[in-house]
């Protein structure tokens, strides 16, 4: 198809969703997008009528359409393949004579890949699959690993690369630019949770639970407190990104907490080698070593690293090699600070920095350089490979449980971790200014043990601070909480709704739902406030300030209420899934009601259900709603919407117009016209930037 016809097709496409005047009832998108008022006259259809109409439509589609269905996945074939592959795994991995290291890596990746495939099918986190793969090929499973030294090699290499990547993703601007809630909570949460965890371990010992594991080391309570204090960066960020919720209030709060937890982990790893001899001078020298390495790395990064990347900019295949070379340059320098000092000054200051800490510094020092994005992109290619090997190696290192003690303690640690989120995280969030709902949702979604907890336990065993079986209990506790994480993430809002009454009685009050003044009416009501609503309100401020003063905004994020109120609009706290709330705040007196929030961001209700609720309380309102899929658009119209817009079609229309102007050599005029229209040169002011 010629480019011009593509452009014209794109330009005309969005109109398909609008309610056409004089629709004749033909099949296709025109029928799908007919509004409820057009189909049923000016009266809203009854619930029974809608149900019967929906059934008739489904029957008609079933009778009149020949549908091609995908053949269902046969799990019997998958299980047979796995059962056939596992016995011959050594042969598949080895393929004859080869070094044991290659064999062990091969068998680890083979098993991890098979189990991760199954776990992914059921929504179970991949880290749990990697740990289980390690257990299967390790000494308590099929014993496919040939040399224990290889396991340590894999773990050390994966550990270094994991911390290097975490360092690359640390954004100090976000840390220092965080609000009061994130800053205060981030500073206090980690030490308070350590204290809570240590007290819980003391209680377990008093009750005789896990005494044979916890009572063998004086550091057990401290280690368990540290381990439950952190949440999983990998799991939480992955879920927020998959659900496009990283920019929501719970998403920003969770991200801020995870960043602060990463900083606390740095301090823990720094102090960990000196925990047996907590003298001030060794700790100060360790901090001095970190400071010296950081200064050296920053100077080297600015003077050498950036120049080198300019040289290799035309050879992108060298980016990965250069990034790893930089990482190990810092690692080797940190490990040899004492050696260099002895050679130059004939003095050993005991300032050597561990490989993990050095790798994290290496990443953090280049995280804000212009070339950092390119480095992250290239290094991310091998990130999953090394993370897989690291967690498989942790699984391999698990010794055979001596009785049920390890599993019982693992369950106890998982329960303590979950309790800490309710008894430490939630109150901190609430009392530092986060509203009840967002504080609870963020706390629930942070309810897992961190992968860094596994790292700390791993190092604790190497240092001789805790036993291998206690480390095994930590790994099993991590697996339990990792398996619970997807469920807790998806049900966070429902869990909060179930707990809201109890929280109110305990004194954790939700913001008051302000009632509408007697006789007050609104020309416009915005249900929910996200980026689309922010841009809409900004445009209304410029074009029709009087309409803004007659606009009602309903949203649960009280943090942005002052900024919304500053525009002149009336803003009220409310739960969109609660019809009583919407009635009390005056939605029944609104002339036009708009919901710009798509279903994948709404919680506890959908656009279809919201439209039906609003139509019932305000039959005369003009309702504009949001649709994601074409099938859902029809359902929202049937629920009583007057217009359903799809953001992707609106964007396609704008892009189609841009393409048409570009092909006509008028893109410069088009650009300037849109910059002026959207007030981009004047410094457009929005609530959400």
N, C-alpha and C positions, 0 to 999 in steps of 0.2 A: 504494500500500500504506500503511495507517495506520502511524503512528509506533510504536505499541505492538507491532505484528507485526514491524516491522523490528527492534526491540530484542530480541524473543524469538528471532528468526532468528539474530541475531548471537550471542546468548548460547549457543545450542545448536550453533553451527557448529564450534568447535574440537574437539568430541568426535569428529568424523569421522575425525580423524587417529589417534586412539588405537586400540590393538589390542582389538577387542571380544571379549568372552567369548561363545562359542557362535555364532560367525559362520557363517551358512548358505551363503555363497558366491555371493550374488546379485551382479549387475553393479553398476557405479558405484563411488563412493568406497570402499564397504565392501570390494570386491574389491581395489581398488588399495592399500588400507592393511592388508591381511592380512599378518601377520608371517611371516618365514621358518619359525619354529618351528610356527606354526599350519598352514602349508601342507605342511610336510614332517615333521610330528611333532616329537619332541624332538631330532632329529638334524639337524645343519647340512647343507645340500645340498652336494653336490660341485660343483666348478667346471664339470665337463662337464654335470651335471644342470641347473645354473643357466643355462648357455648354451642348452641345448636348450629349456628352459622359456621363456626369453626369446624365442627364435625362434618357438615355438608361439604365444605371446601376440601377437607382432607380426603373424603370419600371420592369427590370428583377428580382430584389429582391422582388418587390411587387407580381409579378406573381408566382415566384417560391418558395415562403416562406410562411408558415402559421404562422403568428405572434400572440402571446398571449398578449393581451393588458390588462392593469389593468383597472378595472372598475372605471370610473371617480367618484370623491367624490361628493356626492349629498348634497349640502348645505341646501336643504329644510329639510332634516332630522336633520341636526345640529341645524338649527333655531327652529324647532319644539321641539327638546330636551331642548334647552335653555329656550324657553317660558314655557315649562312644569315644568322645574326644579326651575326657579326663584320664582314662587308663593309658592312653597312648600319648599323653601330654609330653612326657620326657622325650619321646622320639620326635614329636613335632617341634619341640623347642630346640632340641640339640641337633637333630639332623645329622648325626654321626659324631665324630670326635671334634670337640670344640672346647674352648676354655670354660671352666666352671662358672665364671662370672657371667658370660654370655648366656649360658644355659639357665642360670638362676633368674636373670632378667627376663629371658624369654618365657619361662614357665610362669613367672609372676604376671607379666603382661597378658599372657594367654588366659589365665584363670580370671584375672581382674576384668578383662574385656567381656568374658562370657557372663560373669555374675552381674556386672554393671548393666549389661543388656537387659537382663531379667528385672533387676531392681528399677531401672528406668521405666520399664513397662508399668510398674505398679507405683511410680512416684516416690520411690525410696531414695534418699540421698546417695550419690555415687561414692562418697567417702566411706559409708558403711559397707558398700560392696568391696572396696579396696581392702578394708580391714578384714572382712570375711575371707577374701581371697588369700590374704596372708595367713590366716588361721588354717585354711584348707591345705595350702602347700607347705606349711610350717611343721614343726616337730609334733604338734598335737593333732595334725591332720594326716595328709598323705605322705608327708616327709619327702617332698620332691626337691627341696633345696639341698644342694650337695655340700656347700661349705658355709658354715656360720660367718666366716670373715666377710664373705660376699654380702651378707645381709647388712653388716655394719657399714660397708662401703656404700651400698645403695642408700642407706638411711642418712649417712653424713652428707653425701652429695645432694640428695633431695632436700635435706635440711638447709644447706647453704643457699640453694637456688630458691627455695620457698621464701626465706627471709629477704633475699635480694629483691624478689618481686614485691613483697609487702612494702619494703622500703621505697620502691619505685612509685607505689600508689599512695604513699603518705602525702597529704596535702596540708602543709603547715598554715597556709592562708585560711583554709577552712577551720583549722583548729583555733587559731587566734581570732578569727572572725565569728566564732560561734556566739550564740546568745547566752544570756545568764543561765537559763535552764540547762543547756548542754554543758556549759563550762563548770558550773557548781556540781552538777550531777557527775560529770566526768572526773572531777577531782576527788569527790567523796565516795563514789560508788565502789571502787576497787578495794580500798582499805576497809570500808565497812563490811563488804561482802566477805573479805578474808576473815575478819573478826567473827562474823556470823557463822561461817563455815567451820572455823576452829572450835567454836562453842558447841556446834552440832556434833562434831566428831567427839568432843569430850563427853557429850551426852550419850552417844553411841557406846563409848567405852564403859560408861557407868551402867548402861543397860546390858552390857556383855555382847553387843553386836560387833562383829569384826575385830574382836580383841586380839585374835591370833595374828592379824595382819597390821592393825593400827598400833598395837602395843609394842611392836618390835623396834620402833624408832622414835626418838624424842621429837623428830621433825614431822611426824605424820599429820598431826592436826594442822600445822602451818601449811604444809604442802596441799592438803585437801582444801583448805580455805582458798589458797591461791588458784587452785585448779577450777573450783566452781565459780570464781569471781569473773571469769571471762566468758564471752559468748562467741559463737563461731562466725568469724568474718566471712569465710567461704560460703557457708550455708545461707546466712541471713542476706548478704548482698546479692547472692545468686537469686534468691526467691523474690526480693524486692525488684530486681532488674527484670525478671521474667514476668512479673505482674505489673510492670511499669508504674511502681508506687514509690520509687526512690525519692521522688520530688514531693511526696505528701508529708504531712506533719509527722506521722509515725516513722516514715522513711528517713527524714532528715534527723530526727531525734536518735534513731537507731544507728545511723551512720556516724553521727557525732560521738556516741558512746563507744562504738567500736574503735574509732580513731584514738580516743583517750585510753581505751583498754590496751591498744597496741603500744602506746607510750609506756603504760604501767608494766607491760610485759618486758620491755627493754630494761627497765629498772630492775625487775625481778631477775632476769637473766644475768644482769650485771652483778647483783649481790649474791647470786646463787653459789658461785664457787667459794665464797668466804663465809658461808653460813655457819660452818663448824667453828670458825675462829673470828667472831664478829668484832674484831678490833677496828678502831677508827682508821688507823693509818693504811692498812691494806685496802679498805673500801675506798678511801680517798685516792689512793694510788690507782685503783681500778677506774674511778671516775676521771682521774687525770689522763689515763691511757685512752679512754673514750674521747675525751676532749681533744687530746693531741691528734688522734687518728681522724677525728672529724675535721679539724682545722686543715690538716694535711690533705684530706680528701677533697674538701671544698676548694682549696687553692689549686690542686692538681686538676680538678674537674673544670674549673674556669679557665685555666691557662693552657691545659693540654687536651683534655677530653673534647672540648668544643671545637678546637682547631682540627683535631684528628677526624672528627665527624664531618667537618667541611671537606676534608680530603677524600673521604670515602663516600660522600653523598651521591656520587655518580655510580657507585658500586653497592647497591642496597644489599647484595648477598653477603657483604662483609659486616653489616650492622650487628647481626647476632654474635659473630665471632668477636667483634670489638667490645660489645657489651659484656660478654662473659670474661673477656680479658681484663676489662676494667674491674669487674667484680673480684676476680682473683688477685689482681694487683693490690687492692685494698686489703683483702683477706691475708695475703702473704705479709704485707707491711705490718698489719696489726699483730699477727702471730710472732713477728720477729722484732718488735720494738725493743725487748730486753736484749736480744742478741746484738742489735745495732748499737745500743747504748754501751754494752760491754766493749765492743770493738772500738768505739770512738772515745768514750769517756772512762773506760775501765770501771764501770759502775752498773750494777743490776738494779733497776728501780722497781721491778716486778709490776710493770705496767702493760704486759702483753694482753691483747684483746682476743677473745674467742672468735672462732670462724663465723659462727652464726651472727654475733653482734657486728662483726666487721662487714659481713655481707649486707646486713640491714643498713649500715651507715653508707655503704657503697651505693645502694639504691636510693636512699634518701638524699644524698648529696647531688644527684643528677635529676631528681624528680621534677624540679622546677626549671630546668634548662630548656631552651627552645627545642633541642633534639630529643627531649625525654619521650615525647609521644611516639617518635619513630622507634626508640629503644623498647618501649613497652609493647608496641605492636609486634616487633620481631621476637622479643623474649617470650611473649605470650604464646608463641608457636610451640615452644618446648615446655611451657609452664605445666600443662596438664600431664605431660609425660613424667616430669620429675615429681609432681604432686602424687601421681599414681604410685610411683616407686616408693616414695616416702611413706605413704600410709600402708602400702602392702608390706613394707619392711617392719612397720610397727606391729602389724598383725602377725607377722612371722615370729616376732620376738616374744609373743605371749606364751608363757609356759603353760603346761597342762594344769588346769585348776585342781588343787588338792582338796577335794570335797566341794561342798556347796558354799563355803565361806566367801570365795571370790565373787560369785554371782550375787549372793545376798548383800554383800558390801556394795557391789556395783549398783544394785537397785536402790540401796539407801543413799548413795551419793547422787544418783539421778533425782531422787525425791528432794534431797536437800537443795540441789541446783534449782529445781522448779520453785521450791518454797522461797528461795533467796530472791527470785524475781518479783514475788508478791510482797515480801516483807522488807526488802531493801530497795530494789529498783523502783517499784511503783510509788512508795511514799516519797522517795527522793525527787522523782519527776514531778509529782503533784505539788510538793511544798516549794519547789523552785519555779513554779508558775505554769506548768503544763496542765491542761484541763483533764478531768477525770478519764474521759474516753480515750484520748490519745496516749495518756500516761499508761493506762491499762493495756491498750493494744500493743504499744512498743514493748512493754515488759513481757507480755506473753510471747511476742515474736523473738525476743532475745533469750528465750528459755531453753538453752542448750549449753553443753560444755564446749569450750573452745578447742580448736585444733592445737592452739598454743598450750592448752592444758596437757595435751599429749606430749608436746615438746618438752615442757617443764618436767613432767614425770619421767620422760626418757633421759633427760639430763640428770635428774635426781638419782636414777638408778646408776648412771655412770659415775656420779660423785659419791655413791655409797650412802646417800641420805635416806633412801627408802628402798624396800625390797622389790624384786621383780614381780612378785604376786600382787603387791599393792598397785604397781603400775598396770598390771593386767586388769585389776578391778576398775581403774580409771578408764582404760580403753573400752571395757564393756559398758561402763556408765556413759561414755561418749556415744557409743553405738545406740544405746537406749534413747538418749535425748535426741540424737540425729534422726532416728526413725520417727520420733514424735513431732519433729520440727515442721514438716509439711502440713500435718494435720492441725497443729496449733496455729500455724500461720493462716491457714484458710478459715479457721473457726474463731479467730481472735475477736472479731466484732460480736459474734454470737455469745462467746464466753463472757465478754464484757456485759452484754445485755442481761445475761443470767445472773451476774454478780452485782449489777448496779444497785439493787435494793439493799444488799448487805453492805456495800461500800458507803451508801448514803447513811445507814444506821451507824457506821463506824466513824462518821464525820467527814468522809471524803465527798464533799458536795459537788454536784455538777453545776455549771454556770446556770443562773436562773433563766428560765424560758419566759421572756418578757411578753406579757399579754398586750394585745392591740388596744389602743385607746378607744373609748366608746365612739362609734360612728366614723372611725378613721378608715379611709379607703386608700388604695394604691393603684396607680396606673400600670405599674410593672412590678413583678415579683420574680427574683432570681433564686431558684432552688439549688443550693450548692454554689461554691465559689472556687473555681480553678482558673486555669489560664484563659480559656475562652471567655468566661465571665469577666475576667480582669480586663481583657482587651475591649470587650463590649462596653463595659462601664466607662473606660477611658474615652472611647469614641462618643458615647452619650454626653460625657462632660464637655466635650468640645462642640458638639452639634446642638445639644438640647439640655442645658443645665437645669431647666425647670423640671424636665422629666426625671432627672437624677434625684431631685428633691422629693419626688413622688414614687421613688423606687424602694422596694423592700428586698433586702438580701437575707437569706436564711442559710446559715452555715455553722458547723460545730467547732471550727477552728478559731477559738477566741483570740489567738495570738495576732490574727490579722484584722480583727474587728475595728481597732482604732484607725487603721489605715483606710478601711472601707468607709467608716463614718466620716473621715476627713474629706471624702469626695462629695458629701452632702446627702448620701443615701442613708436610709434607715437600715441598720443591721441588727439581727437578733439571733441568739443561739437557738438551735433546734435540731432534733433528730429527724431526718427526712422520712424515716420508716415509721414514725409515730404520727398517726392521723390526729390524735388529740393535740399534740404539739402544734401541728400546722394549723389547726382550727383556732387555737388560743392566740396565736401570734397574728391572726388577721388575714390568712390566705383566702378565706371566703369572700373578702372584700376587694380582691385584686382583679383588675380588668384583664391583664395579660400575664400569664404564668409561663416561665421559661425554665427548663432544666437543660443545662449545657454539659452536665457530667455524664460521660458514657457509662454503660453498664459495668465495664471492667474496673471502674473506680468507685462506683456506688457500693455501699455495704448494707446488707439487710433488706434491700429492696432493688427493683429494677425500674427502668423507665416505664415499662408497660404497667407495672403495679402502681407506680407513682402517679401516672396519668389517670388511671382508674380511680385512685384515692382522691385526687384533686377534682376530677369531674364530678364525683359524688358530693363533695362539699361545696362546689362552686359550679353549678351546671351552666352558667352563662359565660364563664371565663373562656378566653381564647388561649389554648394550651399549645405551646411549642416544645417539642421534646427531641431527644437525641437518639439516633439509631446507629448500630455498628454493622449488622448484617442485613441483607435485603429481606430475609425471612422475618427478622425481628421488626423491621419497619412496618410491615403489614399488621403485625400483632399490636404494635403501639397505636396505629391508626384505629384498629378495632376497639382498643381500650378507651378511645375518646379523644385522641389528639387531633388538633386542627392542622398541624404541620409537623412533619418529622424530617429533620435535616441529618445528613451524613457528612461528617467533616471531611472524609476522604474524597467525596464527590465535589464538595465546595473547593477543596484544594486542587482537584483535577481540573475544575473549570478555570481557576486562576492560572494554573500552569499551562493549560491549553491556550489561554489568551496570550501568555508570555511567548509560547512557541510560535503562535501566529504572527506576533509582532516581530519576533526574531527572524523568521523566514521572510518577512517583508522589509528587513533591514531598518526596523524602527524600534529596536530594543532599547536604545538610549533614551528615546522620548518616553517609552513605556516605563522605564526605570525611574526617571525623574518625576513622572506623573504619580507613580505609586509612592515614592518617597515623600512627596508633598502631601498626598492624600492621607498617608498614615502618620504624618508629622514626625518623621524620623530625624530630620535635620533640626527640628525645634526642641529635641530632647523629650521624646514621648514619656509621659509620666503614668505609670501603672502601679496598681497595688502589688501585683506579682510580676517581677521583672523576668 
